Amino acid sequence: MLQPGDSAPPFSLPDADMERVDITRLWAEHNLVLCFYPKDDTPGCTMEALEFTDLHEDFAAAGADIVGISRDTCASHGAFRDKYGLSVTLLADTDGDVCDAYGVWREKEKNGIKKMGIVRSTFIVGRDGVIRHALYDIKPKGHAERVLELVREL
């Protein structure tokens, strides 16, 4: 698992519009909030994405960009974004390499059934590419507000 003080693994992934996003360019300009989430258009992920969208201007004022990452496709991300009017940049890690690099792809158990999936996690990365906060296995309700408080402390 990644910890505060670790270098954030660099990557480049396509967004909902199939444009390649180089994460090192983003964190060179702003602090970055990387939110790994299990699945587009599911209750917890929708709640989390809407909360981050509602606070988008507050994050921008605090000097941070928000990026959501899941293993869904670009088309799925586009539909999710458009359905809910999300302002969060959504990146498609369809092969799971970035999820592996950040340690969020793990075995999970639900209703006695074990399967691999993304453990909802958030990383706050400074402009120098160093992880300031690594929050694993978080609950979506109220999470965006808590992350905003951490960003404001940077």
N, C-alpha and C positions, 0 to 999 in steps of 0.2 A: 504494500500500500504506500502511496505517496504521502509525504508529510510536509508541513510547513518548512520552508528552507530548501526543499528539493527544487531542482530545475524542472519546469513543466516540459513534458515531452512535446516537441514541435510536430505539427502535422498540417496537411492540406486536405480539405474535403469539399465536396460540392454542396451548395446550398439548395434551397427549395426551387430556385430558378436555374439550377444546374450550372451555376457559376462557381468556379473554384475559389475557395477562401483559404489564404495562407495565414494561419493563426499567429505566426510570428510578426506579421505586418500589423495585425490588430493590436497585439499587446505592446508593440512599439509606440502606438499612439495613445492608448488608454489602458487603465486597469481592466482586467477581463474577468467576467463571471462565466465560468463554464458549467453548465447544468446538464448532467447526463440523466436521461429519463427513459423509462421502459418502452413506451408505445404511444404514438400519436393518437389523439382523439379518444383516450380512455379517461375515466373520471379524475383520478389523481393527477395525471399529466396535464389534463385540460385545466384543472384548478391551479396548478403551479404556473403554467404558461400564462394564464389570465392575470394572476397576481403579479408576475414579473412585467407583463404588458402594462398593467395599471400604474406601476411604479417606474416605467421606462424613463420618463423625464427626470425623476429624482435620481436615478442611476446616472443619467447623462450629466446632470448638474454636479454629481459627485465624481465625475471623470471616469465612468466605467461603461463598458459595453457588455451586453448579455448575449450569450450564445447557448442554444440548446442543441444537444447531440443525442441521437438515438440510432438504432440500426435500421430504421425505416428508410424507404426510398425517397428520392427527391420529389416524386409525384405525390407521395403520401404527405410529405412535409408541406408542399404547396397547398394541398387540399385542407390540411389542418390549419395552416396560417390563414387562408382565405375564409374558412368557415367561421373562425372566431376573431378575425381582425387582429392577429398577433403581431406585435412589433419585434419580437425576439427573432434573431437570426437563427434558423434551424439548419443544422448540418447533418448530412447522411453518411453514417459510418457503416455501410452495408456489409463490409467484410469483417468488421469488428476489431480491426487492428488498433484503433485509437482507444476503444473501450478496454482492450487488453492492456495497453500502455498505461492507462490511468487506473487500472485495477478495479474496474467497476463491473466487469463481466464475470459473474460468479454463479455457483449453484444456489438456487433459492428453493424454498419449500412452501407450497400453498395447498391447503386441504390434504396434507399427507403425500402430495406428489412433488417429487424433486425434479427440477429442470434448470437449465442455464438461462440466465437473463441479466439485464442491467439492474444493478443495485442503484437506486436513485441517489445521486451524489453531486456535490457542488464544489468547485475549486475556484478560489479567487487568486488570480495571477497578476503580479505587479508588472509594470512596464519593462522591467529587467528580465522577465521570463521566469521569475522565481515564485513558487507557490507560497502565498501568504496564509491561506486557510484551506484545509482539506476536510470536507464534511461528507462522511459516508453514511449511507442508510438513513437518509433524512425523511421526514414526513412532509408532504406538500403544503398542508394548511399553515399559513403564516410564515412560510419559509422565506419568501421574497423580502418581507419586511426585516427579518433577522439578518439576511445577507446584506441588505442595504445598510444596516447599522454597522456591520463589519467593514463594508467598503468605505463608509464615512470616516472610520477610524484610521484608515491608511494614510 
